[in-house]
Structure formats: C-alpha cells, structure tokens
Amino acid sequence: MSKINRQEILDILDEYDKEDITIATLGSHSSLHMFQGAKTEGFRTAAVCEKGREVPYQRFGVVDEIITVDKFSDIVNDEVQEQLKDLNSIVFPHGSFVAYAGLDNIETIFNVPMFGNRDILRWEAERDLERKLMTESGVRIPKKITDPAKIEGTVMVKFPGARGGRGYFVASSTEEYDEKIEAMKKRGWIEEEDIKEAHIEEYVLGCNYCIHYFFSGLKQDAEVLGMDSRYESTIDGLVRVPAKDQLDLNADPSYVVTGNHPVVIRESLLPQVFDIGDKITEGAKKLVPPGFNGPFCMQTLVTDNLEVVVFEMSARSDGGTNTFMNGSQYSYLYHGEPLSMGRRMALEIKNGIKEDRLDEIIT
C-alpha cells in the first residue's frame, strides 16, 4: 500500500474551520498536558479512549469530546477518522498513538492532519535507521555489537518499537544472552520474530537524563524544554536491596518504565545538550526532510567523565514530558512563564494559524 500523499492531508486541512480547531490524540501516555495546554491556548480538545479509560480526562476536566472505542487501535478506522475530521482535528502524536495506531497505518491510511513529521516516526522505531540518523548527525552513541557470539563485555539488548523498556536486558556473555532471551520469551515479553531484530550495544555506565526538545518549524530553532529520569521496574527496586541479597531474590532485572522524575542537569553540561539538539535536527533535515517538527527526546547517559552519550531517541512527545505539566526550569527560561510541552505544541499551532503557515507544520 502506498504512502499517504501529503497534498491529500493539506487538502483536508484546507477544508477546516481554522477558528474552530480541535487538538486530538489517544487518551494515554502524555496526553494530559497536551489537552491542558491546548485548552490554555483556546483550542477544543478530543480524546480517543478505550472503554473504561476515560476517567482521568473527565475528572481532570481537560477534554471537551470523548470518542469511545473498543480498543485504541480503532483510531485508524474510517468511522473514527471521520469523527476526528468533522471536529477539525489536528492529532498530536505520542508513544501510545504510534504503538496502537501502527506505523504502517499512520503512513498509509490515517489521513487525519497531524502535527509534526509523520515520516520521522519510523526512524525512531527501526534501530538501524535510528542509529544511522544519530551517527550521520555526529551524535555520540554506544557501540553496536552485530552478533551475539561477539559479546565480550557488558551489553544492553533492546528491541524495536515504543515498548517503554519492556523486554530490555543486560548480558555479559553469549551464554547469558541466550538464557535471557529464553526467559523473556517465557514471560511473553518478546516473540520469536523479535529476536532477529534484537539490538545489542555496549553498556554505558552513567546517570540517565531524558532531554526533551521542541523544534519549531516556524522559527527553525531547537528549544530545550525539560528533562526527566525514568523510574524502571525491576531494576530500580533491585538497587534498594543490598548486593549480598540480590542473588537470593532470583529476579531478572527489567527496564519497564513505571514513572518519571523531573531533573536538572549540571549547568556545565548544557553546551553538550544544545550541541546534541542542533546536530540531530540538522541531520534529520537532510535524511528525512523536513526533519524534526515539534517535540522529540534524546535519552542519554552521563558518564563520570561528564560525557553525554545518547542511547535512544523519541521522535514525538516522550512520556517524561508529564514531569513538567506546569513547566520546567528550562521552559521557564525560554518563555518566562510555566509552559508544558503540550502548551508549547498548541502555541506552535496557534502561531501557524496566525501567520497563515499551518501547512508548514502539518503532515
């Protein structure tokens, strides 16, 4: 099936009432601040929710319209798409939207106007494309091990897609790799077809900083809006147990993200932070034009040599943006007031309408 023609999206957008735009997305992941930010900037909001998942959006009062579906993946159904278009909806993508709607569907059948570059979402999901983007942009990343038989030190093993850390593991030998692959299969966390897509890279020891950027297609500028650190089970539970007792627990460490902490990075490291943002956005313009558009996240580790190493990226709003729903230290420095990622996204849409340039930031 061929990709959606961008002109088709722009034709739909052209029919919208620009004075009555609705900001829409799946009711999950990082949608609360998207809805709240959109309402703050004067937009209507719509959540596509599975039955039983609408409670937070009702209780927090951030959604004007709830479209109830049997399962999140129904967002790509023709009926739901027509409801969204009837509301003059612009969809804000996030991790759950990408996972449930499916990349193939987003690229070929989901013709509701979206904020951002829908083509770049695949560059996040496919490890080789992600690595190509970061390597050709000149961003420091962990070394890749191409064959499990060549594991000679501690490695991190990851799998494609927006999994929230599910199935990731650490191994120090080929034998341990094989054992953990079998353990993950038994838990139902990976399937046989996932194994050939396993991404093995050097384990970089350092502190975790997820850096949230916003690239403005209108201003051609990469802003640093916030940072967080992930709270992961069971690895964060294990570190609370004395080392001598950890083996007795017989628990395989896992990296399933259960929450996020807001953090600030050492000020002397900020030049590296801005350098990473500038390099990756310039690289993306060349490899997947027009490049990043709106929110993205570089997930990093900072070593004891004070080197910022990027180990993963999100090419849309990352879950850690929930840590600054009322703004972060960095968004305050930029804008002089509390500003969430969702509000910054809505502000870009508002400015696009005001400047008659909305077509530049919608795909």
N, C-alpha and C positions, 0 to 999 in steps of 0.2 A: 504494500500500500504506500502511495506517495505521501510526502510530507505536505502539511497544510501550506498553501500559498499565502505568504504574508499579506498580499493585497486583499485576499478574502477577509482577513481579520480587520484590516483597515476599512474595508467597505462596511463591515458590521459596525465598527466604531463610528463611522461617519453618520450612521443612522441614529446613533444615540442622542438623547437629550443631554447635552453637556451641563445643563443646570440641575440635573437630577441623577447624577452618577451614584451607583451603589458599589461599595467595596465588599467583595465576597471572597470566601475561602471555606475550606473544610473546618468544622468546629473541632480542632485538635491542635497539638504541637505548640505553636507560638501564635495562635490566632487571637487570644485575648487582647494583647496590646495592639494588634493590627486593628481590631474592631474599635477599641477605645480611642486609638489615635485617629482613626478615620472619623469617628463621631466628633472628636475635638475639633477637627478641621472642617466640620459641617457636612460630611457625607452620610448617606444612609448606609446601613450595613446588613449583610445577609450571610447566615451560616448554613452550610450543608452539613446536617448532623445525622448520624445513625440514631435509630430509635433508642431512647434512654440516655443519650449522650448530650442532650440539650440543656441539662440543668445548670451548669456553670454560666452559660451565656444568658439564660433567663435571670438567674439570681444576681449576677453582676450587672445586668441591665445594659449590656454593650451591643445587643443585636436587635435590629428592627424587624427582620424577617428570618424565620427559620424554615428551611426546606428539609423535611424529614425524609430519609431514605432507609432502606433495609440494611444496606452496607455502604461504607464510604466509597467503594469503587463505582457505585451508581452515579457518581458525579459526572461521568462521561456519557451516560445515557442521553439520548436525544431529548427526552422529556425534561430532564433536569437542566440540560444546556439551554433549552428554550425558555425555561423559567428564569434562568440567570440573565439571559439576553433581554427578556421582557422587563427586567429590573434595571437595565442599562449597567450591567455589572462589569467591573474590572476585577479580575481574580488576582489575589496576592498569593504566590506560591510559597509553600513551606515544606518541611520534610515529609509530613504525613500526606500532603496533597500529592507529592511526587511518588511516594510509595504506593498509595492506594489507587490513584488515577492510572499510574503506569506510564513509563516514559514513551513507549510506543504509541499509546493512546494520546498523550499530550502532543506528540509530534504529528499525528496523522488524523485524528478525529475530534479532538477537543478544540472547537473553534470559537470559544468564548474569549474575548480580548483579555490578555494577561499583562501584568506589569513585569517588565524585565525581558531578558533574552531567553526564550524557551530552548534555543539550540544549545546553550551552555550547560543545561541540566545534565545532559549525557556525559559531559566532560567531568562532572563530579562523580557520576555513578560508575563509570568504567575506569578501573585503576590505571590502565596503560595510558588512557587519554589524560587523566588527572596528572599522572607523572610527566607526560610529555609537556603539558601546559606549564607545570612548575619548573621543569628542567630548562625548557627553552626561554622561560622568563628570567632565569638566573637566580631562582629561589633555592636556598639550601634545604635539601630533603634527605631522609635516611637512605642509605644504600640499599639497593634491591638484590635479593638472592633469587636466582632464576630457577633453582632446582632444590627440592627438599634434601636431596642427597648431599648438597654442598653446604649444609648448615654446619658452621664451625664455632659459633658463639651464640649468644642470646639473641633471639629474633622475635619480632611481633608478627603474628599471622592475622590477616584481615580478609574480608570477603566483600564483593561488590554491593553497591546499593546503600540506601539510607536505613541502616539496621540499628542505629543507636548503640553500637558496640556489641550487639548480640553475636555470639559465636567467635569473637576475637580471643586469641590466647597467646601466651608466651611459651617458647620452647627453646631448649639449649642444645638439642641434638636431633638427628633424623629419627631416632627411635622415639624420643619424646613427642616429636611432631606427629608421627603415625599414631601413637597412643591417644593423643588429644583429639586428633581428627575422629577417631572411632568414638571417643567419649562424647564429642559434640553431635555426632550422628545419632547416637543413642538417645540423647536429650531432645532430639528433633530440632536442633538449632541450625543445622546445615543439612543439605541434601547431597546426594551423590554428585549431581551436576555442579554443585558449588565448589567441589574440591579442585577441579581443573582450573577454576578461577581464583584460587587462593593466592593472595598477595603476601609475599614474605619479604620483610625488610629488617635491617639492623635495628636492635632495640636501643633507642637513645634514652639515656637516664637523665631525667630533668623534671622540672615543675611544669604543670600543664596550664597554659593560657590559651583560651579560645578568643581570638581577636575579631571583633565584629566591625566590619567596614560597611560604608554605604558609598557606592559610586554613583554620582549624579551625572546622568547623560545630558542634562541641561547645562550644567556648569563644567562638565568634564573634570571632576575633582573627586578624589578618594578620601572620604572622611573616616576617621576612627571614632565610632560612636559608643563603644563599650567593650568590656572584657569579662569573661567568666572562667571558672574552673569547674570541671564535671565531678559529680558525686556518683561513683560507679560501684555496682554490686557485682561480685562479692569482694573485689579487690580492696575497696575502702573498709570493708568490715574486717578483712584479714589483718590489715595493718594495725588494728586495735588489739590484736591477740599477740602475746609475747612470742618471739621467734621459736622458742623451745616447744611451744604448744601448738604451733600451726600445723605441723605434720599430723598430729593426733586428730585434727578435725576432718582429715581426709576430704577436703573440699577443693575442687579445681577453681582457681581464680577466674572470674569472668569480668567483663568490662561493660555490662549492661548499664546504660545511663539511667539513673533514677531521679536525678535533680541536678541543680547547678548552683554554684556560689558566685556572687559578684566579686571581682578582684580588681586591683590596680597593679600595674607592672612598675618595676623600678624605673624612675624617670630617665636614667641614663640609657635605658634600653629603647626608649621611644624612637630615636633615629632609625634603629633597625625595623621597628614596627611600621613606620611610614615608608621605609625603603621597600619592604615586602609588599605593601599595598600598591605602591607605584609600579613596581616591577610586574606584578601579576596582572594588573589592569592593562598595562601596555602590551604585555604578551598576549592577553586574551583578545585584544582588538585585532591582532594580526592572525591568530589561529582560529577564532570563532567570532567574527565580526557580528554586531558592533562591540562585542566583549561583554564585560560585566555591566549590569544596568540595575541599580538598586542594591539590596543587601547581599552581602556574602561574608563568609567567615573563614579565617585561616586558623586551623587548630595546630598549636605549636607546643614545643617543649623548650624550656630554657635551661641550658646546662650550667655546671659550676664554672665554666669558662665564660659565662654570660653570652653564649651564642644562642640566638633564636632559631630553632630548627622547625620547619613546617612538616607535619606528618600527614595532614589531611586537609581537605577544604570542603566547604558547603557553598554551592553556587546560588543560594537563595537564603531566606531568613533561617538562621540556626536556632535550635531550641534554647540556647543560652541567652538569647535576647530577652527572655522572660525575666531575667535578673534586673533589667532596668526599665520596667514598665513606666516608671515616673522619671526616667532619665538616669544617666550615669555621670560620673565626674567628667568624662570626655565629651559627651554630648552637650553638657552644660558649658564647657569651654568653647565649643564650636558655636552654639546658638544662644547662649546667655539665658537659657530657661530650661526647665526639665523637659526632656524630649526622648520619647521611646523610639525604637526602630519603627514601630507601626505608624507613629505620628510622622516620622521623617518620610516614610513611604507615601503617606497620604499628602504630605506637603509637596512632594515632587509631582504627584498627580494634579494637585491644585495649581501649582505653578505652570504645569504643562497646559492646562486648560486656559489659564490667564494669558499665557504667552502664545496661545494657538500653536503649540508644539507637542500636543499629546501624542500624535502619531509617531514621534521620535522615540518614545519610551514604552510603547505598547507592541507586543507581538502576539 
